[in-house]
Amino acid sequence: MARWLVILAGGRGERFWPLSRMMHPKQFLSLVGSESMLRTTRERLKPLIDDAHTWVVTGRDYVGKVRENLPLMPTSQILGEPVGRNTAPSIAWAAFEIFALDPEAVITVLPSDHMIRRTDEFRRLVRMAIEQAETHGGFYTFGIVPSHPETGYGYIEQDGEGVSPAIQRVARFVEKPPLEQAEAMVASGGYYWNSGMFVFPAQEFLQAVKVHLPEVYQGLELIQQDPSRLDAVFPRFPQVSVDHGIFEKAHPMYVLPADIGWDDVGTFAALARLLPRNDEKNAARGHAVFVDSENVTAISEGPVVSFIGVKDLVVVATRDAVLILPPERAQDVRQVVQALKEGRHEHLL
């Protein structure tokens, strides 16, 4: 029995345009710290799982970039999807490949683009989940202890029972709630943010895929028998997250409450929260000048960005594009990307 890591690195990162481009998306950016988010994710669990037991699922266009970021990982363990089909098919494909090598494997799944400040505590929780899965089986996720009633995240409700206070049974997953519902859930103390990180025995997970997503299971069997069928089979898979496709139906499902300094860094507004600020609440990554300005975030890949008498802005400047927005509109960057898709494509590449 070995411990395996699967990193999901297939996102397009459209909410981080113009830093993120079609051929250089968010997971390959150094948004926090000096390393790419993908490499930081890999390093986070290096004391628990080595490179030989690490797999990455990404888009076919990004296989080379993954190899550049993780040069010590076996190239054969980078799976390039011909099209994106959300997390259930991605994780199932990696689980199929790992199970063929190690039928007793326990797999940890991590997104490639999250930030975790308390890495020692995170590793402690991952080790606990792995040991529990090795001994007793079952499915495990990490529920982020909420700091506020966030409407942009899914939630996990625990049912008050479990293996221990540190490992609670999941009652249900809750989709992104309206503010009033989010406030009530956070106040109750029985809900956690859904981190999208999981631990499970490969055999149990694949059995759940066979039951709940039989078309994915059958398709992956065909791909394993004949890898040349990947392009014909994979695009026929449903676009479904692993939460909806598997874990909302699988049992037993457990959540480990995790106070680990987690952030999914999903928008420029989230990134702005993580940057150090001066007395006027201004923050800069790159060269910026602030005059009589307040609560301004400047991110520049070269040009000097200057502000006079403004407040409550995020400005992102690259060699060929500038984005200006108030923080509360950070989710709407995808609308700019969509407009560019309908016109000048060169600024997306």
N, C-alpha and C positions, 0 to 999 in steps of 0.2 A: 504493500500500500504506500502510495506517495501523495504528496500534497502538490497541487497544481494551481497555477494562476492563469486566468483569462482576462485580458484587458480589451475593452471595447473601444475602438478608435476609428469609427466610421463616420462621425458627424461632419456636417458641412460648415458649422460655425457661422451661419449667416448673420446672427445678431452681433457679430464682432467685425463686420465690414466697416471700414476698409482695411483694418489690420489683417483680418481673416479673408483669404481668397479661395477660389475653387480649388486651386492647386497647392494651397498652403493654409489649411483650415486651423481652427482654434487649438486642437490638441497638439499641434506642432509649434505653437507660439509660446514665448516666455512671458506670460502675462504677470506672473507673480514669481519673483526670484530670477535667477540667471538660466535655469534649465527649462526645456520645453515641458509642457504639462504632461505629455506622455512619459517622458523620461522620469519626471518627478514621481508619477504614479508607480512606475516600475521600481524605483529606488525605495519607495515607502515600505514595500514588503520584502525587500531583498534579504533581511535577516531571517525571514521565515521560509521563503521559496526561492530557489536559485533560477538562473537563466535557462538551464536545460529543461525546467519544468514550467516554463512560461510560454503562453500562446497569446497572439494578438489577432483580433478580427478587425479588419479595416476594409475600406473600399479598394478595389483593384488599382486605382490610380495612385494610391498612397503606399503601396507595398514598399517601394523604394525609400520613401521618407521614413517609414517605420524602421527599415534596415539601417538607415543613417543614424536614427535616434537611439536604437538599441543594437549596436553592432555585435554584442556578445551573445545575442539570442540566436538559436538555430533558424536559418532562413525558412526551412520547411515548416516552421511553426507560426508563420505569418500567413493568415488566411485572407485572401483578397476576394471580397464579394463582387460579383459582376454588377449587381444593383443593390441598393439598400432595401431591406425588408424589416426594419426595426429590430428590437433586441431578442425576441424569442427565437427566430431562425438563426441569428448570429451565435447566440449562446449554445443552441442545440447543435450547430455544426461543430463548434469547438469541442463540445462534450462528446460527440460521436468519435472525433479523432483521438481524444484523450482516452476514452473508454477502450478503444482498440489496442492501445498501448498498455493500459493499466485498468483492468476491470474493477479494481477496488479503489480507484482514485477518488479523492475528495477535492472539489474544485472551489476556488474563491474567484468571484467575478467582480471586477472593478471598472467603472467608467474611466476614461483616460483624461478627463478634463475637470476634475474636482480639486479643491484645495482642502487640506487637513493640517491644522496647526499643531495639534497634540498627537504627534505620530506615535509616541511610545504607548499612549493609552489606546490608540487605534490598533496597534499591533497586539496589545494584550487582549482586546476584544476579538480580533480575528483568530488568534490562537485558541481562545476559549471556544469559539464557534466551530473551528476545525476539530478540536478534540471531542466536542460533543457529537459532531456529525460522524466522526470515526467510530465512536463508541456506541451511539444510539441511533444513528441515521437521522433523517428529517431534513427540513429546509430552514435556513437561517438568513435573516436580514438584519441590517443595522438601522435602527430608528434614531434619527437625530433629535435630541432634546430641543424642542422649539424655544426660540428666544422671543418670538412675537407671532401674531396671527397672520402668517404669510399665505396669500391666496394663489401664489404661483407654484406651489409645491403640492404633490399628493401627500396624503397622511396615512399612517398605519395606526389602527386601534388595537390595543392589547386587551385581553379579556379578564385580567386580574389573576390568572392562574399561570403556572409554568413550572419549569425545572427549578428555578430559583428567582430571586428578585432581579438577577442579572440576565436571565433568559426567560422571557415571557411568551406565552402563546398568543398568536395573532388572531384577533376576532374578525377583522376585515380590513381591506384597503379602501381608502376614500379618495375619489378623484379631487382635483383642485377645487376647493370649496369657495363660495362667496364669503365676503368678509365677516358677516354676522355668524355664520356657521364656524368659520375658522376661529373666531374669538371664543366661542363656546367650547370648542374642542381643546384649545390651548388651556383655557381656564380649568377644564376638568382634570387635567394632569394625566389622562389615559391615552393620549395620542402623541405620535411622533411624526416628524417629517420623513418621507420615504426617500432614502438615500440612493436607491438603485444599486446597492452593493449586496452580494449574496454569497452564501457558502452552502454546499450540498454534496452528497455522494453522487458521482456521475451516473451510477446504475439507477438510483431512484429518480433522478431528474429525467433520464431518457425514458424511463417507464411512464412518467407523467406526460412527457411529450407524446408518447405512443397513444396514450388514452385521450388527451385533451387537444392535441394538434396532430392527428394521424397523418394528414397530408404532408406535414413537414417531416415526420418520422420516416414515412415511406420514401419521400424524395431524397432524404439524406442517405438512406440505405442504397438507393440507386447511385448516388454520387460516390459513395464509398466503394461500391462495386466497380464503378467506371468513372473516374474523375473527369473524363472528357465530356461527361453529360452535365457538368456544372452549369454551363451557360444556358442549356435548355431547361433545366429543372428549377434552379434557384429563383428565377424571375416569377415562377408560378406560385411561390410561397405567399401566404397572406402577410400583409403588413400588420404585425401585431407585437405589442410589447410583451416581455416575459411576465410582467405583473398580471396583465389581463389574460394572456394566453395560458399561463401555467399557475402562478403562485396564488391567484385568487381562488383557485380550485384545488390546489394540492394540499395534502395533509401528511404529517403535522407540520405546521408553519410556525416559526418562532421569531421573535424580534429581540435584539439586544439593545437596550437603551444606550445611546452613544453621545456623550458630551465630549466631542473631539475637535472642536473648533473647525467645523465643516462649513464649506460654502461651495456651491456648484458653479460659481463665477459665470452665471448664465447670461449676463448683460454687462454693458459698460457701467450701468448704475451699480451693479454688484462689485465690479472691479474698482469703481471709485471708492466704495466703502473700505476697501482693503489698503488703499494707498495712504501713506503718512501725510498729514495736513499741517499747515502753518496756523498762526493765530487767527487768520481771517478765513480759515477752513478751506483754503485753496490747496490743491495737490497737483504735482507735476510728475510725469514720467517722460523724460526728455527735457529739452530746453524751453522754458516758459518764463514770461515776465508778467507780473500782476501789479496793476496800479489801481488803487481804490476799487478793488473787486473782491467778491465774497462767494464762497462755496462754488468755486470753479475747478473743474478737473481738466487738465491739459495732458494729452498723450500725443507725443510727436516722435516720428521716426527720422527726423532730420531738421525740418524748418523750425526756426524760432517762432513760437506762438505767443502773442502779446495781447493783454486784456486791459481795458481802461473802463472803469465805471460800470461793470456788468456783474451779475450774480446768477447763481443757480444754473450753470451750464456745464455740459461735457463737450469738449472739442477734441477731435482725433484727426491728426494730420499725418499723411504718408507722402511719398514722393510724387504721387499722381492723383491724390484725392483728399478731400477734407469733409468731415462729418461734424455738424453742429446740432445739438439737441438739448432740451431740458432733461434731467435725470428720469422724470416720470414717464417719458416717452421712449425709454430705452428698448422696450419690447418691439417698437415699431420700426427698428432698423431693417427688418426683413422687407418692409414695404419699399424701401429704397432699393434693396437687392432685386425685388420683383420688377421695379420700374427699369432698372438697368438691364435685366434679362430681356425686356421688350425693346431695348434700344441698343446702347453701346456696350458690347460684351467685354471689351478689352479691360475695363476697370473691375471686372469680376475675376479675372484669371490670376 
